[in-house]
Amino acid sequence: MAEAQNNFKATQIKFERVKKAYQEKWETLHRSLQSAGYQDNFSLIINAYKAEGKLEIWLKGNTDQKYSLFKTYDFCAHSGILGPKLMEGDKQTPEGFYYINIFNPVSTYHLSLGINYPNAVDLFRTGNNRKPGSDIYIHGNCVTVGCIPLTDEKIKEVYILAVEARNAGQEKIPVNIYPFKMTEGNMNKYATQFPVQTSFWKTLQAGYRAFERKKNLLHITEVKGKYIIK
């Protein structure tokens, strides 16, 4: 198992952009990790907020009980409006609970981390008569038609952190994409502007609140177009 994990990083670092990212960013990033109390093995959760344009990196060491906020990155561009992605071509950034399923070291957008959109909730919402779309990434560059762009410099760090977590044995790295920080005040504010989304947003808010309370992995079931948080 350890050999297979180490092979993941070894395989990734053979690609020129990943190798260069480590050369440019790892020394400073590793020093920041150590200063924050993280050793070489940690797991990762990514929380993203569309309205605020923020992507948060939460880490947990092997002996830690909870995740802690490590770094926050700004989106460098936005696409669509608040509300989930409904179909191919709508330029919406998805909202929901996902995980990284692709590491692309030769992306058109420098480096990119793909998420498992569409999931069962997305497919239920889209229905049988529309294509849900696909190819949603956290990536470099600064253009988007539904993805989360961070600039090339920022994606180097996020990509490295994801490689390190995967290499340490984390098979699924959660990516939780919220329309906004789902406080009660924000819910009231945005529900007035987007009333059709209120019911769906409440299921996301349950996950947001659970993470705020426990600072740990969410236990999520996808049932008939809704997220059930346990």
N, C-alpha and C positions, 0 to 999 in steps of 0.2 A: 504493500500500500504506500509506504513512504517513498519507495523508488518511483512508483507511478506518479505520485504527487510532484516529486522533484523533477521528473521528466517534463511536466507541463511547463514549468518556468524555463527549463533548458531548451525546450522546443520553441517557445515563444521568443526567447532572446536570440535565436538564430536569425530572426527577421530583422532587417536593418533598422527599421523605425523603432522597434521595441528595444533593440540594443542601444540605440542612440538615446532613447528616452531614459534608460537606466544610467547611461553615462552622464547625462545632463542633470537628472533630477534625484537619483537614488541617494546620493550622499547626504544632501540636505533633508530629503524626506525621511531617510532612516534616522537621522539625528533628531528630527521632530518626533518621530515615533518613540524613540527611546526616552526623550524628555517627557513625553506624555505617559510613560510607563508601560509601553507595549514592547514585548520581546519579538522574536522573529515569527512567531505563529499567532495569527489573529484571524477572526472572522469579521465580516463586513456587511453592513446594511446601508443601502442608499435610499434616502428620502428626498423627493423632488416636489417643489411647489410652483405651480405655473404662474399664478398671479404675482408672487414675489420674485419669480425668476431665480430661485435658489435651489442648489443641489447640495444636500448634506451628506457627509461621510461619517457614519457611526461605526466604531470598532469595539471589539471585545476580545481581550486576551484569553488564553486557555484557562487561567485561574480566576478570571473576573466573573461576577454574577450578572452584571448588566453591561449593556452597550453604553458608550460615551461618545459625545460629539467630538470628532477629531478635526475636521475642516469643512468649510462651506465655500462653494464655488458659485459664481454668477452665471446664469444662462447668458449667451452673447447675442441671441436673437430669439424671437418668439414666432409661433405660427398658430393661426386660428384664434378661437375665443375660448372662454371657459366652457366646460362640458366635455364629455368623453368623445373619443373617436367613434364614429358611427359607420363609416364606409370608406372604401377606397377613393382617394382623390379629394376628400373633404378638408385636407390640410390640418386636421386636428391632431394635437398631441394627446395620446391616450390618458385616461385616468383610471387607476385601479392598482391591483397588487400583482406584481410580476417578478421575474427573476432573470438574471443574465443567462442567455443560452448561446451566445456567439461572442468569441473574441476574434476580431478581424484586424490583423496586424498590417494589412495592405489595403486599407480602406481608401475609397475616393476622398474621404474626409479625414485623412491622416491616420488616425487610429479610431476604432469604434467598438462599442460594446452593445450587442444586440439584446433586446428583451423579447420574452415569449408572447408578444402580441401577435395575433388575437388569442386570448384564453377563452375558457368556456363561457364566462360572463359576456365577453365581447361578442362571441358567436351567437349567443342567445339574443342579444340586443339587435344585432345586425339582421337576423332573420335569414330566410332562405332565398330572398329575392335580390339581395345586395351582396357585393363582395366586401369583406371587412377591411381589406388592405393588409399590408404587412411591412416588413423591413423598417422597424422602428429602432433607432439606435441612440445612444449617448455617444457623441462624436466630436471631432475637432472641427476646424474651419468655423465659419460664422454664418451659415445659411441653413434654412430648415423648411421643410414642408410637412412637419409633424414630429420630427425628432427633437432631441435636446442637444443643441450645440454649445460647446464650452470654450472654443478656441483650441488651437493645436497645443499651446503651452500647458493649458489646464488638463486636457485629455491625457497628456503624457503622465501626469501624476495619478489621475483616477484610474487609468489603465494599469499602471504599475501596482497600485494598491489592490486592484481586482486580481491581477496575476498572483500577487503574494498570498491573498486569501485563498484563491483556488489551489495554489501550490501547497498550502498548508492543510488542504483536505476539505475545504468548503465546496461541496458539489453545487449548491444553489445559493447564489448571492441575491437576496431580495432587492427589488427596485420598486418602491412604493411611490406612485405618482399621484399627488393630490392636486385639486384645482387651486387650493390656497391653504394656508395654515388654518386648520378647521376648528378654531375657537368658536364659541357660541356667538360672539359679536360678528365675526366674519361670516358665519352661516346665515345670520339674519340679514346682513348687508347684501351678500351675493344671492341669496334665495329670492330676494325682492327683485333683483335684476334678471335672474334666470330661474323663474318658478318651476319650469318643467323639469329641472334637474334636482329639485329638492329631495325627492324620494331616494334617488340613487346616491346623492351626496351624503345622506344620513348613514348609508351602509359604509361609506368611506370614513365618515367621521367616527364610527365605532372603532375602526382600526387605528385611526389617529389617536383617539383617546386611550386605547389599550396600550399603544406604544409609549405615549406620554407618561402613563401610569407605571408601566412595568419595565420600560427600556429594554425589551427583549423581543425575541422572534414572535411574530404573530402566528396564531394557529387559525388558518383560513380555509373555509370550505366554499366552493363555488356551486351554488344551487339555483337553478332556474333564473339565471340572469342577475343574481344577487350574491354578494359576499356575506357569509356568515362568520362572524368573529367569535372564537371560543377562548 
